[in-house]
Structure formats: C-alpha cells, structure tokens
Amino acid sequence: MSTELLPPVAPDVLADAVEQLSARLRKKLDAAISGCADRASATADGAVEVRFGEDAAVTLRPGPSGTVTNAEQAVCSCLLAPRCLHRAAALGAAPIAEGDETDRGDETDRGDETVRDDDAVRDDDAGTGKAAGPDTASDTGTGRKEPASIAPTDGIAATAAAPTVLTPAQVLAATALWDAAAEALSAGVTAGGAVVQAELLRAAHTARLAGLPRAEAAALRVVRGLRAARERSGGQRLADLTGAFRELLADAALLASGAADTDAAGSARRVYGQGGSLRVYGLCREPVLSATGYGGVTTHLVGSDGAGYTVSDVRPGGLARVKGAGTASVALGGGVLDHAGLARGGLRIVGATVSADGRLGAGRGVGATPLRGVDWSEEPAAALFTRPVREAMAALLADSAPGTGGPGAGGTAPGLLGCDVEVIGAAGDSVVVRVTGEGPLLRLRPAHPHPELPHAANLRRIAEHPGLVLRVLGRPDLDRAATLRALAVGPVPEAPATLRLPDAWKGHADLGYDRLQGEHFPRETAGSGAREPVTAGPDPLAEAPLWRVRSLLETGVAGGRRAVAEAGRGTDAASLSARLGRAGLGAAARLAQSLTTEAARRPRDAFGRLTDPSAAAYATAWLASAVHLAAAERSLVAASWS
C-alpha cells in the first residue's frame, strides 16, 4: 500500500479517532484501512480526499507543516462523523508524523533550526540506518531522526539547573507506555492491527507530553515497524522490529521503575556547548537516505586533537536530495565550502558550538575560514589507521554501550574505524579482506545497498583485484561478525599494489559518491580476480546456537504470545535447552525456558475467564531473554575482531 499522497498524521490525532469508535467498528478498522491509499486523490486547494463509495468522503487538510496536527483537519462527510469508521481509516492509512525527538539519524544544524532524519542510511542492512545505524552519530535522545525541532538560537545549551530525578507524571507516563508496549508484544504482528497501534500511539503521545522523548521515539519506531510488517513491506526486517521492541520495553521499564535520572528521559533538542576555536579536517562524505523520504549527506571530520566531528545536511527529498547534497554548500560559517570540498579540505572555526556526539552547530556567531586538507597519511587523520583494530573496536563498543556518551566520546571520529587491508576476494555480497600485519579477516559490505548509489558497485570492483592493498574507513556493523560498512578507501603509502587515485580526490575515494574505474587500480592486480571461491572465515555468531533464541524472540514478535507458547511445547523446547546447555549458554537456556513457560501461563477461573489478563509478566520474560541475547551477541562480535 503506497501512502505517498496521504499527509503525515500526528499520533494523538489518530489515537483519538480510533478511541471514538465503537467496539463493532474497531473490528472493521483494519479492513477499512487496507484500500484507503489507493482511493486517495489530491484536490485543487492542496487537500487530500479519500472516498468511501458515493456517500462518504474524508478530506485531510494538513497545516503549514504538511502534517495533520488536529482533529479539525480531518473531516468526513458521513452522518456519523467524527465518530465514523471512514475518518479513522483514512487517518490510519496515513504515515505517522514524527515527534520532536526521533530514532538514530542525521541532521542539518542551521543556527536556530535542526532537521533530523529517521533511520537514515541504515536499514542497516543498509547501514547505519543504522537508516541509519547503528547507525550515523546518535542524538542525545535515542542514539540515530527526522522532522524539525528548535535548537537554542545561539546554538548554546541553557545552563539553568534542572531536576535530576523523574517526576511522578513521567513515571506514570512510562508505566502506561510499558503496559501498551507489553500488549502490543503479546499481540504480535498478526494481531497488532490499527487498534493495538493506536493504544501505543496514545501512550507515546502521553510520554511526549510528560517529557520522555526517547521513549516516545522508541514507541513510534515500533508502530512503524508493525505497519511495515503487516503490509509486508520489502524494506522491513523482523530482526529490526524485534530490536525496536527490545529498546522500547527496556526504556519503558527503566523509566517506570522510578530509579532512572533525567538523562534516561532523553532530550527533545540537541544540546550544544561552546567549542571555542577549532581546526577540523575532512575524512569522507556519507550519503544519508531514509525510508521516510529524507535524504542528504554527512561529512565526517577530525580535529587537530584527534576528536571526531560531523556536519550534516539532511532534509526531505529522497534520492535526488542525496545526490545533490554531496556538492551542496556547507551550512557553517557562511558556506565557504561545499561538502565535497570539506571532505577533502579543512576549516578553522571560530566560536564553534558542538553537541555531545560531535555535531557542529551553525549558529549566528560561528565563523569559518578554509584550510588546506590533510591526506590520510598525515596527522591527525593518520592516527585513525595506526591504532590496532582490536583496540579500536573495543573502544567503539565501550562508547556505544548503554549509559555512555555514545560514539565519538572515545576521541575518534564518531562510530568510525580505519585500517589497512589486503583484498582476498568476493564472498557473496561482501569483500573479504585481511587486516595487514597478520590481522583478522574482515567483511566489507556496502554502507547503503541502494542500487543508484555507487557503494556496491565500488566494492564489486575492489573485489576483482585480489592482492590489492588499500586503506579503508568505515563503520563497524555491530550486528554482524567482523563486518565493516565501508565509507571511503584510499591508497596505502609506499605500497606497490595499491590504489592510484586522481590528485583532485586528495588521497581518498568516497564510496557513496565517487566511482572507481579501472585506471584507479594497479596493473599487477588487474585480471587476477578469477580465483577459487573465497571463504569469509569463521563466524562465531552463525556457529553459536544463539540463533535459536533469536528465532524464538522473533517468533514472539511475529505471532505474539500464542506463537511462543506453541514453540515451547513438544520436543523443540527440549532441543533448544539441550543445545544451549551443551554450548555453555546455560543462562540463555533458562531465560528461554522462562519465556515459553510464561507465554503458556494463562490461568482461568471456573467460568473460563482469565484471572491475570495482563501481559506485563510475559513482556518481562521476553525482555530478559532479548537483553541477554543482545549482550551475548555483542561479546561474540567483539571476539570476531581479534
């Protein structure tokens, strides 16, 4: 179902419309939603009309922001309006609008305005996207984001004292969000229709009003994931929805406990502090493409002290915006450079404003003058490639762990890792390389798989040159063993079989914008690609029986509580526990057993009525198993880089 014509709808508007329906109409809501997008048409005055036969038509008239933000902007012509099925169905078919804070992404900072992108770049099978990724760098709220939010006019955070503990209203809102999320998990994709989603949207809106932007963003991600899964969207992965549920339940549980401080609530606006005078040098450009229609570029920089910074330009526009943003002017200090020039040049910034994750603000008092760029073989960029990969990966994992400042806090470019590698060959859609100096085998994968971006084509050409030695800068994929999402490559100094790049590229090629040609490769590696199939080396994630736990958790997300209970019956449950126990994963076995037991526990009274209808205990058991699985897989990923 394509929803391109329908305007985004605020979560509370949709929740109110569903709440007004009678129980009989709620049962018909999912069927009514299914054909709305196909019946939508634009009117002459800029509204969108959805017709339901000859007697009823719903008119959606978005405000100046392009979003339906109040009930008066959605009108139905039938006699039951506004408590009618037509109006709720039209609103339910429209995309969900963003709140002030969204998931892992990129943004454009323009003095007093911040534009954020949701799930940018990382489908993360599209990379950081993590959209977005992990993602590009994280926001203080969720860790990768979309519509406009207002930042301080001068780019500097307010210094007024704030309470360090959550208020009773915030705890109550988090408790309501936990209950709604637990019910959505218990229903699963199969039963998680518009009514279940509306309850979650209502709780998300309450969390927003209570000042819990991180929890709100997590809830919106789950709702979008449920919608995409029910529509069988090609870009939706069950693993992504499972991760979204884990993050939502973990955030809600922490906040509802009352033991968290205000940092756990997140922030609805990026906080900037004085950065003084900075000298920054370009490392590479990264295309940003979101499933929600946002596009642009993030340019990664390194300071003279080795600290990592980013400048982003992400706005509505999709793929066309991505291609144009690569050479668009940088919104920093008067736009003295474009992003292509900044990625290979430098800036001296006066009055800089910097967020906690290394984003550079563009307030009115910020001034910038161009500097000569540095080659990757020169300091401070060279330090990124001289650090042992095991040590660099350990630092990145520590920075990205919950409760830390996020990527970039460790003194390197945010979330990036550099190393010198030798190409071995292609293995599926990956390029197998070995870190020079008897280092580990790595898999290079495209940072974004979109066919009109040159990531995949560039990696295929690199794979055709076994023996090629090159310098790679990328973002480690924390969900895969020894996998690097390559962003840029360059020659290794004094290596005979290395890249031969044009002088204008200043020593590196941005894989998302530049296209490698045959003349860029040494002759001694040309035509040597016809070798035996390459093996990618050991994969501890694939070899460990943890995939059985992952399958159980994803079964719960897809089929709900009943599917988990069915999976816990018969020989399958015994086989799961036995295999995990033999592998030394006793804790995982016990948690999986607790989950299946709780899923099947449905006590009833003498009349067959449930005596404990709450899904809280089931959600707790599911979350415990999911958190343990994430920690175990993170340990295996770290070990694969040794």
PyMOL commands that set and color helices and strands:
alter all, ss='L'
color gray80, all
select helices_A, chain A and resi 11-19+23-33+36-39+71-73+85-93+168-191+194-209+213-230+238-256+262-265+318-325+339-343+383-386+389-400+455-463+503-505+518-520+523-525+540-543+546-559+561-567+571-582+586-600+616-640
alter helices_A, ss='H'
color red, helices_A
select strands_A, chain A and resi 40-42+48-52+56-60+74-76+107-110+113-116+148-150+272-289+294-303+308-316+346-355+367-371+417-427+430-435+441-446+469-476+483-491+509-510
alter strands_A, ss='S'
color yellow, strands_A
deselect
rebuild
show_as cartoon
